């Protein structure tokens, strides 16, 4: 798609008031006072029978490193990794994140509110409940709306066996039909009711929820400064949960880590901007309006008085993208919008300070409102964004929640250690880069409209929403586009054209002019899509090449170290080569950056970046020219 970004600032940037928290980079079990203060510091039980499945320490730690934002990801409800002595979110100038986590708040059958956070959410100690790696185009991961065969196992179902190590559909096969997204995807599952969590936190009453977490990274230029995260929250218990709110709590601590006060001079704000994409290839419906709603942090330049933590350029934020909606407005909001933003301080009691128990955390989630001013003074801040309310969630039902973690540069000149005059911002933050990267994340999330049901008369004339009440239930739909028009729905199904309505008052969602919709019937918006992702993994490259610019020689298979690797550049160009294991972790970096035209010969000695011999098994050579990625599998045999 040929596109360019435009934006008009209609409301923002606006910001939450409050303060951020500092958390010591020490093992949390050694500091019980901090455990009580910060929900991200839980005394995780690294027992001999469980440490192998917690994606926290090597060799099981995983990292999104397909793009410029290197982000640690765990299967213990933590984005970032406070236990690993490496940056949690490294981007260009340094580390931008201590940790972020999902909060799930609800009212249970006893009419009391509870909130499950990273202190309770964790995988079981079953060896199958680990982190799983995939990428678009992998066997079993064909995507509905893009692949000609989304039903990978030909059983009449699509994506019924998610990538989690279990036989979810009971057919005797494991992970044979799921949806693989992006050039680097990590999948995992965790719950709030494992015996280990109950033993550690006996005062917390679990909501009995299971979370399926998927995170996505891209490497294409202009789309490599963010990582998308999607959660599916399943009511896996016996009771109906009510008034559910979902949130992301983030503790950034931006600044040079060699300065002991790096965490103490942050600033924070919220960006609420109406934006639109313009697709120059379309004659009609060339403009797509989308909102940008993002809380973010930045390091305030030192002034010798209130800001003394050292300087680190750049912004880091959590961008809200979407959640499950209900066009009938019964169990979920009709529209996906941010509900709450709050900033906190450990030096103050709640509500200005950090919520420290279930009641306070639920209260913070359901507060509502997005204040209009940025933080006032340099300080140590954390923030919470939330969505909801979801009226009820019955056993077996689930909610989808999507965000992206985004980095951007601009603010001050790190060489001169002062506000950058070229930004023409009067020494104030300039979020243009952050906004552009958020727009790129939003564009990928928006994806494409697709004809999933194969019916050409559903999803036409801007009718993107199916109204199909449960059996025996009548629903009176009031047309939001025409107050004088309404329709009664009863005993209808989504394969009937008359069940589809224009609920967003936008005749361009979908439209026959859109890519792939020329025959009509594009009734479903399929999220998380970039055309180069599909092209790079579904293409059938020649044995000798990736593109006309970067070509690699065939890989010897099986391979016995040292493994010769040759690649040719037909002109000066960027190239990236590395060895990866089956979990998607980079074992050894081989080449990166711009290189001149010519033939290059490398040898992999069969060792990882620490100089330790890699274990025999399956590995991948991954090559990229900045636009496309090719992975080639081989079996390593140590001599």
Secondary structure, 3 states (H helix, E strand, C coil): CCEEEEEECCCCCECCCCCCCCCCCCCHHHCHHHHHHCCCCCCCCCCCCCCCCCCCCCCCCEEECCCCCEEEECCCCCECCCCCCCCCEEECCEECCCEEEEEEEEECCCCCEEEECCCCCECCCCCCCCCEEECCCCCCCCCCCCCCCCCCCCCCCCCCECCCCCCCCCCCCCCCECCCCCCEEEEEEEECCCHHHHHHCCCCCCCCEEEEEEEEECCCCCCCCEEEEEEEEEECCCCCEEEEEEEEEEECCCCCCCCCCHHHHEEEEEEEEEEEEEECCCCCCCEEEEEEEEEEEEECCCCCCCCCCCCCCCEEEEEEEEECCCCCCCCCCCCCCCCEEEEEECCCCCCCECCCCHHHHHHHHCCCECCCCCCCCCECCEEEEEEEEEEEECCCCEEEEEEEEEEECCCEECCCCEECHHHCCCCCCCCHHHHHHHHHHHHHHHCEEECCCCCCCCCCCCCCEECCCCCCCCEEEECCCCCCCEEEECCCCCCCHHHEECCCCCCCCCCCCCCCCCCCCCCEEECCCCHHHHHHHHCCCCCCCCCCCEEECCCCCCEECCEEEEEEECCCEECEEEEEECCCCEEEEEECCEECCEEEEEEECCECCCCCECCCEEEEEEEECCCCEEEEEEEEECC
